[in-house]
């Protein structure tokens, strides 16, 4: 019994996100049938966010300010490098 409880405690975020993805999918279908497209869009967005959160949890990635700042600095450096290698004027066909 303690093994099952420990497994649920260790998997709590993955289980929560899987349940949220399921509920978002079901509510999306219900709202589409009832012609509530705005609410269906909200539930689709919730499902997409939750699935990304689920994958990040499985891959061991964390969502914190230091990681975001590191990603932004890397993105900025790569963007500047790529843009500096472009020609100044593209020839038109």
C-alpha angles and dihedrals in degrees: 000000000000090000091059092046091049090049091052091048092050092047098041097117094043091049092046093050092046091052091047091051090051093048092047090052093049094046090047090056093046093049093048091052090050091049093244097139096166093057090043089056091050092051092046090053090048090051092049093049091047093049090051089049089049093052092046089053092050092050092048094243118148127210107223137135095257091054092048092050091049091050092048093050091049091046091050093050093049092046092051091047093050094045092049090057094054119099116255094237124025115218113244118229 
